[in-house]
């Protein structure tokens, strides 16, 4: 990154000479947040200068678009700015990504839409495709965030547009959120890998799940993870044929829910695995005790447990 904030200089510049950075990944500025910042600037002024670089006789924003927008609405003539050296195209993007990672949280789609360009420019610089670690180090993004972004990048454009519409709304009013699409894509990918013949048309499966989520047949996002558990039925020794049948029914236009599909196929198997895991943990803990170490309450509970185990084994 060629831009060095230590070499910048602070000046008051004509606000009308400042242009938005066309490569700024941020696409949404929620009105409530802008109103709050605008009122703060009206009362106390700009507490943190914007950052810009020169482009001919004008300036291009590097950081501080919300402050700049608010000052325009307040009809301010000048704005304090740190004037920096013009960055390279890659440096410009990386600088904004790193500013984001240190400060405010962008919407994930904001990052996803610009990440392919960052990767493309890194490929030119490195003369090869950057790996996930290198992308993380250069952008300041956690590797988990990069993986989530890739799921959004691979969505068809119509769904990206749907997310954009939702992002304009207050968070409490959003329904088809970024998280919804990420959970859905993860689930569908797992099904396609484990049972490729269950989803002949991925987009049709998407539309069915979206409709069921909108009409509350799917109650919450966490249930999406149960789809992946059904697809992995053989890992808990559940009936794979039954799992395929319930998933085929789930991806059809009907009132069949994820919760019911899970109950009808793998719920018992996962419960048994969970019990087995807990028993293993209990056995490990009990190994450190002798009979003399146990207080009366623990002894009583172990007797109840032992009796129940005997009943189960005799059934």
N, C-alpha and C positions, 0 to 999 in steps of 0.2 A: 504494500500500500504506500503510495508516494506522498499522500497528504500527511503532514506532521503538524498537529495542533500547536506544538511548542514554537513553530515558526510563524504562527498567525499573528495578526495585529488587530486590535480592537478599534473600530471606528463607528461613528453615527452615520448611517447611509440613508439615502432617499428611498423610502419604502416602495415607491412606484417603479424603481429600477430593479426590483427583486423578482425573479421568476421561479416558479415551482420547478423542482428537479424532475425531469420526465422519467428518471429511473427510480424514483422513490417507490419502494414496494408498497407502502401503505395506500389503501384504496378507500378506507372508510374513516370518517371523522364524525363520531356520534354527537348530535346537536347538544345534548345535555352536558357532555364534557366540554364542548366548545364554549357554551354559555357560562359555565363555571370558571373556566380560564379567562374568558373575556372580562368577567366581573372582577377577577383578581388583578388583571392588568389595568383595568380602569381605576381601581383603588390604589394599587401599589406600584404600577409600572412594570416594565420587563425586568425580572430578577436575574434571568440567565440569557445572555446574548444569543442570537441565532448564529449559525455558521454558514458561510457562503464562499464561493470562489468566483473570480472575475471571468466574464465571457464577453469580450469586447468592452463596451461601455456599460454593460449591465452585470448583474450578479445572479448566480444560480444557488438555490438553497442546498445545503448539505444536511443541516439539522435545524429544526425549529419551525416546521410548516404550520403547526397549530398556532404558535405565537404570532407568526406572520399573518395568518388569516384573521386572527382576532384584532391585530393592530389595524389591518385594512378596514375592518368593520367599525373600529373606533375612530376612523379618519385621522390616524396619526401620520405625520409627515415623514418622520425619521424613526429608525429602529437601530438599537445597538447590535453590531455584528462583528464576529471574528472572521476576518478575511484570510482565507487559506489559499495555498497553491492549488491550481486546478489538478484534480486527480485523474488517473487513467480511468477508462470505462470500468475495468475490474475493481480498481481502488475505490471508485465512487460507490459501487454496490456494496463492497465489503465494509466500507466505512459505515454505511447506513445500517447494515446488518449488525455490526458490532455495537453501534450506538443503541440499537433496539435491545440487544441481549443484556446490556448493562442497565437499561432503564425501563421503559414502558413495554407492556405486552401487546404485540401485534396480533391480529386475527391470523390463524394458521394459514388460511387461504392466501393472505397477503404474502406470506413467505413462499408458499408453494408456487405461486404464479411467477415469481422472480428467480427461484432456485435453478430452473433449467438454464437461464442465461448465465448465472454465476458458474455453474458446472461447465458450460460451453467455454467461457472465458478462461477458466482454470485449465481446461484441456489444451487451449492454445499456449498458455504459459508453461505448463508442465510437459507438453508434447505427448500426453497420454491422459486417460480418464482418471480423475481424482478418486481416491477411495473415500469411504465414509468418514474415516478419522481425519483426513486432510480437509474435507469439506467442513467438518465440525470445527477444526482448529482455525480455519480462515474466516469463517462466518461468525463464530461465537455461539453457534446453535448446538444444543445437546444432540447426541446421535439419535436418541429416541424421537426428538422433534423432527429430525431429517427423515426418519422412516415414516412418521405420520404424514409428513408433507408429500412423500412419494406416492402414498395412497391417493391423496387428493389430486396430484399431478396427473395420474393415470385415469381419472374420471373423465367420461365424455363431457364436452363443453356445456351441454344443457344442464348438467347437474352442478357444474361450477357456477353457472348463472343463477341457479336456484339458491345456492349457498350465498351468493352475493346479495340477493334480495333479502335473505334472512338476516344478514349481517347489518343491514341498515336499521333493523328493529332493535329495541332494547333487549338485552340478553334474556330477560325473563319472558319475553314474547316469542323468542325463536323456537321453532319446532324442528325443521330439517336442518340441524346444526352441522358444523364440521365434524363434531364427535359422532353424530349419527352415521354419517357417510363413512367415517373411518372404521367404526365398529362393523358396519354392514360389509364393507369391502374385505376386511379381515376374515369375517365369517364365510363369505362367498369363496374367497381364495382357499380357505381350508377345505371346504366341501369339494371344490374342483380338484384339489390335489388328492384327497382321500377317496372320493367317489365321483370321478369325472363324468360319468353317464347320468348323474342326477340333475345337472344343470346344463341342458343343451343350449340354452339361450340366457347368458348372464344378464342381459339388460331386462329381459322379461322377469327374471327373478328379482332384480332390483325394484322394478315397478310394483311387483306384488308386495314386497316387504315395506316399501314406502307407503302404499295404500293401507296396509295393516297397521303401520305405526300411526298414520294420520287418523285412523278410526278407532284407535286404542285396542285393537286386537293384540298388538304387541304393546305391553304396558310400559316398558322402560328399556333403556339402552343396554343395561346389563344382560337382559335376556338374549341379546344378539350373541353373546358368548356361549350360550347353550347350544346354538346351532353348530358351532365348531366341536363341542363335546359330543353331540350326536354323530357327527361325521367321523369322529375318532372312536367309535363304538368298540372296535376290535381291541383297542388298547386297554379296555377294562373288561374284556371278554364278554361283551354284550352281543346280541344277535345283530350282525351287520346287515342282514337282509331286511329285518324289521326297521333298522335305522334308515336304510335307503327308502323304504316305503313311506315312513313318516316325513322324511325330507321332501320327497316328491309331492306328497299331499300339502306340505307346508308352503311350497313354492307355487301352488295353484291358487286361483282366485276363489277363496272361500273364507269361512270364519275360523279356520283351524289355526290355533295359536302356537307360538314357540313353546310356551309353558306346557301345553297339552302334548305337543310332540315330544318334548323332553321326558315327560311323565310316562308316555306310552312306550318309550324305547330304552333309555339308558339311565334313568333316574335311580333305579334300584342298584344298578351296577356301580355307579359312582358313590352311592351311599355306603355300599359294602366296602369299597376301596378306602373310603374315608374312615370307616370303623376299623379296618385292618391297620391303617396307618396310626390311628390313635392307640390301638392295642399295642403295637410295636413300641410306641413312645412310652406307654405305661410300664411295659415290661422292662425297658431300659432304666426307667426311674426307680422301679422297685428293686433292681439289682443292688443298689447301694444301701438298702435297709436290711436290718435283722429284725426278728420278732420283737426284741426288746426295744427297738427304736420306735415302734408304732404306738401312738396314743390311742385311747379307747374309741374316739370318734372315727379314726382311720380304720381301725380294726372292724368296727361295725359296718362301715361302708364297703370294705373288702368282702365281708361275709355276704352282704346283699348282692354284690357283684358276682361272687362265686355261685350263689344260688341261682341267679338269673342265667349264668353261663351253663350250668347244669341243665336247666329247663330247656334252653335253646338246643343243646346237644341231644336231648332226649326226644325232641319233637319229631 
